[in-house]
Amino acid sequence: MSNTVVVGLQWGDEGKGKVTDLLAQRADVVVRYQGGNNAGHTVVVGGQTLKLHLIPSGVLHPGVLCLMGDGMVVDPLVLCREIDDLEANGISTAELRISGNAHVIMPYHIRMDEAQERARGAAKIGTTQRGIGPAYCDKTARLPHSIRVWDLLDRERLTERAQAQLELKNQCFRHLFDAEPMTLEEVIEPVLAVVPRIADRVVDGRALLYRKLDEGADILFEGAQGTFLDLDHGTYPHVTSSHPISAGACVSAGLGPGAIDCVIGVAKAYTTRVGAGVFVTEQDNEYGNTIRERGHEYGTTTGRPRRCGWLDCVVLRTAARINGTHAIALTLLDVLDTFASVPVCVAYDLDGERLEYVPSNQEDLGRCRPVYEELAGWQQPIGACRTWEELPDNARRYIDRVGGLAGVPVGLVGVGADRDQTISLPAFERARGR
């Protein structure tokens, strides 16, 4: 039995979907443990591109049980559309289960998200406006009429709670945001229409996982977003509303830290982020544009162009510590194929002081400047490489240097988008065999 967490080491979009897809081939259960449809995982299989927002990437493997965990917030309308898209592509969702403790994104959460972001004006935080933040706010406010997936199964209870919520939300719409109020019908009817399609998938997620653990199952925990979007440890306030770090898997699943055997941290060979917030190595120039176009760096969920820059190993070093990372999966190395020289950020300069870790104080982080080390590029395509020996010497030096700077060895290398464009290194098997 081996329980593994896949976690993003940057600001999300690192390629966790592909890594989860690879690891799911050996898993019995795949658990998505937090976030909602503000996330997006893209997996390319045999040239076919599949985009997932809620459903765990393990769904691509027949017979693998997929659980949407307690820590998620679920938009049932988006979920049903995603199920339809997968089924239309010949992918069964028969093994998909939803924890009854997950909270539900209702239509008024989306309206609230839009209104709040609009009201922030120049101080907006770059939310995807999918209702994620407002749904988590209701959850943490412990309102007695907050809606969880269990409540979808009882029409009377769902209607009663939606009505109570709507009375509060409409006051905000009218008096705080000058927005149109919503009727109970427009809130409840679309949700009720899809409940029959998901009702038989609702389970006690914690009990299901305990049973699987007792049976000796291999469980894979799939994170969304990335370490520096974590509500506590990210670049606050430009963060998500949950905990995408590896410890979030324990919280969502109801498991202690001792149940986790291995943490695989995923990082791009460069750095990107979406929305506002500090980005020390950002290249708002021809280098950043080249990375964006070669890496197709546009949001899976929103289509927004991502901000791009050189690899920040201060971020990786800090994220590795936060997550207890055992090995790194370095993705999209091929995007750097054309560069003659590839700078890597090895430290920060804060008012003349050298920093080895990302400072927690965001005002300090905003004043940090990157300290770069120039590494030689390889200037040849590597997409066809399938072994360490086939990689150019300078590409191997880059990988080794990244692992050394992060303090964690690189165990997987992605040289293209497709599932088979991945090189497995000894550090990966060592991490999995712990």
N, C-alpha and C positions, 0 to 999 in steps of 0.2 A: 504494500500500500504506500502511495506517495501523494501528498497533498501539496499542490504547487499554486503559487500566486503569480499572475502576470500583471505587472504594474508599469505605468509610464513614468519615466524619469525626468521628463521635461514639462511642457505645457499641454500635453495631449497631442494627438495626431502622429504618434511615434511609429505606428505600424503594429499596435497590439493585436489587432484583429488577425493579421497574418500569423503572428507568433502563436496566438491562442489556437488558431486553426491547425497549425503544425502539431502542437502539443495535444490537441484533442484527439488525435489519432490513437493515442495511448491512454485516454481517459475514459472513465465510466460515467462521470458526471461533470458538467461544466456549469459554473455558477457565475452569473453577472451580479456583482455585489453592491453597486451604488449607481447614482445618477439616473438620468432619464433619456429622453430622445433629444437632448442637447448634445449627445455624443454621436459619433458615427464611426463604424469600423468598416473598412473596405477590404475585401478579400478577392483576389484574382485567382481563379482556378481554370486551367486550360484555356486561357484567353477570355473567359467569361468574368465580368466584374460584378460582384455582389456587394450591396451596401446595406449594412445592418445598423439599426439605431437603438433597439431595445433588446432584441433576441440575442442570446449568447452565440458566439461564432461556432460553438460546437454543433449547432443545428445542421451544419454542412456534412456531418458524419452520421450515417444511419446507425441507430441503436444507442447513441449517446444521449443520456438524459440531460436536458437543459433546464436550469432553474433560474428564474428571475427572482432575486433575493429580497429579503426584508428591507434592506437599505435603499431600494430603488423607489422612484416615483414613476408611476405608469399612466400614460395617456392611452386609454383603451381604444380610442379611435385610431391612433397611430399604430398601435399594436396590431389591430386587425388588418390595416393596410399592409403592414410588413408581412404578416402571415400570408395574405393574398399574393404579394409579390414573390415570396419564396415558393409557394405552391405553383404559381404560374411558371416558374423556372424549373419545375420538376423536383423540388426539394421538400421533403416531408417535414411537417412540424408536429407530428404525432407525439413526440417525446418532450414537447415543451410544457413546462409547469410554471405556475406563478404563485409566489408566496402570498398568502392572504394578508400578511402583515404589511406588505408594501402599500404605500399611500398612493392615492389616485390624483392625477392631474385632471381637474374639471375645466370646462370652458371658461369659467370666471377667473381661473388662475392665469390663463393665457391673456385675457383682457387686462388683468391686473399687471402682468409682466410688461405688456406693451405700454400701459399708462405710466408705470413707474419709470421705465427707461426714457420715455418721452419727457417726463417731468425733470429728469436729471440734467437735461440739456447738455452743455459742454462737459459736465462731469459724469456722463454716462459710462457704464462699466463694460459695455459690449456684450450684454446678455443675448442669447439666441432668441429670446422672446417666445420660448416654448412653454412657459409656465412653471419652469423648474423651481426658481427661487421662491415664488409665492406658495407653491405646494409644500416645500420644505419649511417655510415660515409657519404655515398652519400646523405642520407636524410638530415642530418644536414648541409652538405656543400651547400645545396640549389641549386644544379646544375640544370639548366633548362631542362636537358635531363635525370634527374633521372626518374625512372619508378614507377608509382603507379598502383594499380589494375585497375583504370579507363582506363589506357593506353592499357591494354590487349584487350580491346573491339574495338580498332581501329588499324587494322593491319599496315596501313601505318605509323601512328604515333609511334607505338611500334617499328617497324623496324628502323625508322629514329633515335629514341632515343637510341636504342641498338647499332646502328652503331657509334653514337657519343660517347657513353660510351666506346665502345670497342677500339676506337682509343686511348683514354687515358689509358685504362687498359693495352693494349698491350705494350705501352711504358714502363709502370712499369714492366710488365713481362720480357721484353727484357733487360732493362737497370738496374733495381734495384734488381731483384730476379733471374736472369738467368733462367727464366722459359719459357716454350713454349707459344707463343702467341696463341690466339684463332681466329677462323674464324667466320664471321657473321652467317654462316649456322649452325655451331655447337652450337651457342648460341641461335639463334632464333627459329630454327625448332622444338626442343623438347617442347619449351614453346607454340608455335603456335598450336602444336598438341593437347594440353590439354585445350586450351582456350574454345572451344565449350562446354566442360563438366562443366565449372564453370561460364560461362557468365551470365546465368539467375539467379545466386545467388548474383550478385554484386548489392549493394544498397548504398544509402546515409545513412550511419550508424547513424549519428547524428540526422537526421530527423526521422528515424525509432524509435529511443529511445525517442525522444520528443513526438511522437505520442503515444507510449506505456505508457509513463508517464501520459499523458492527459487522457488515458483510465483507469488509476488506476492500472496498471500492477505491479506485484512484480518482481523486477529486481535483479539478482544475478551477481556480477562482480567477475570473476575468474582470479586470478593472476597466474603467472608462476615464476619460480626461487624463490628467497627469499629476505628478507630485506637487508641482508649483501652482496647481489650481485647487489644492486642498484648502478647506475652509480655515484650518488653523495654521498650517505650515506653508501655504502658498503666498503669492504676492498680493496680499490683501490690500484693498477690497476687490481687486480684479481676479476673483477666484470663483469657483463653483460653490454650491450650497451643501456639499457633502464631503466625504472623506475618501478620495481615490487612492490614498496610500495603502500599502499592504495591510496595515493594521485594520483598515476598513473592512477587509474581508472577514476578520474575526467578529467584528461588531455586527455585520450584516447576517452572518451565518449562525451566530450564537456559539462560536467555538473559541477556546482559549488559544493563546499564541503557540502553545506547545503542539497544537494540532497541525501547524504549518511546517512542512519539511523543507521547502525550497521556494525562494523568491527569484523570479527572473525579471530583471528590469529592462525595459525596452527604451532605446534611444535612437533617434536619427543620427546619421553621420554629420549632421549640421543641426541648426536649431531653428524652430519656428514657433510662433504663437499667433493666436487669433484675438482680435479685440484690443482693448487698451491695457496699459500696464508697462512696467519697466522691462526693458529687453536690452541687456548690456551689450550683446554682440550683434545687434541688428545692423543689417547692411541695406540702407534705403538708397540703393545705387545700382549700378549695372551688375555687380556681383549678386546682390539679393534678387534682382530680376531674373538672372540666369538660373539661380537655384530654384526660384518659384516655377519657372517654365519647365525646366528639366524634371523637377519633382512633382509637377502638376499640383502645386500647393494651393488648393482651393478647398474650402471647408466641405466635408461630406454632408453635413446637415444644412448649412446655410449657403454654400457656394461662395462665401466671402474669400477674397485673396488673403492668404496668410502672410504675415510679416516673416522675413527670412534673414538668417545671419549665420555666421560661422559657429562651429561647435563650441559650446561653453562647458568646459570640463569642471569649472567651479560648481555649476548646477549639477552635473553628474556626480561629483564627489559628495555633495551635500545630500542629494536624493538617495544615493547608495546607502548612506548612513541612516537616513530617515526610514528607509524601507527594509533594512537588513538584507540587502541584495547579495545573492550568491554568484550570479553570472549576468552579463549584459548581452542582450540581443541588439546588435548594431545594424540598423536597417538603412536602406536607400544609399548605400555606399556608392553605387553606380552614378548617382546624381553628380558626384564630384569628379567624374572621369575627365572632364575637359579642362580642369584648372591646372596651370603650371605650378602654382604654389597654393597650399591650403593652410591658412592660419588657424590655430587652435588657441582658445583662451585658457591659460593655465592658472591665472590668479586675477584678483581685482586690485586696483589701486583706489583706496579711499583716503583722499586728502593726504597722500604721501605714505599711507600705511598699506602694506601688502596683506590681503585677505585670502585665505585658502578656502573658506566656506562662504556661502551666501548669507549676508547679514539678515537677521530677523527684522530689524528696524527698516521699514520701507523707505523712509527719508534717507537713511544711509545708503541703501541700495540704489536709490535714484542718483546719487553722486558718484557711484562707482564707475571706474573706467577699466576696460579690459586690458590685461597684460597678455600679449600674444606671443606664441612661438610659431615660427614659420616652418611648415613641413613641405617637403617636395611632393608635387603631384605625380600621377602616373600617366596621365594623358593617353589613355587607351581604354577601349570598352572592356568591361569586366562582366557583362551580363551572362556570358556563356560559361563563366568559371563555376566549377562545382566542388573544387577541393582547395585547400589552403595553398598547395604547391602551384596551382594554376594562376593564382593571383599575382599581379606584378609586385616586385620587391617593395616599391614605395607604398603600395596599398597595404601590404603586410606590416610595414613599419608604422603606418598611420594607425592601424588596428591595435598593434602592440602599445603604441604611445597612449592611445585613448584609454586602454585598460589600466595602464600604469598611472595615469593622471586621476582616473576615477577611483583607483584603489580596489577595483573589482575586475577580474578577467573577462574578456569578451568570449562568449560561448557560441553565439550564432552570428552570422554575417549575412545580411540581405543584399543581393546584387541585382535585384529587379523586383517587380511587383508580383510576379507569378509565384504560386506556392512552391514550385520546385527550384526557384532561384534563391536558394538558401544554402549556406555552407555551415555545417556543424563542426565545432572544434572541441577538443578534449575537455575544456572547462565546462562545457554544457553537460556532458555526461557525468562529470564529477559532481556538479551541482545537483543533478537529478538523482544521483545515487547516494546522496547523503543519508 
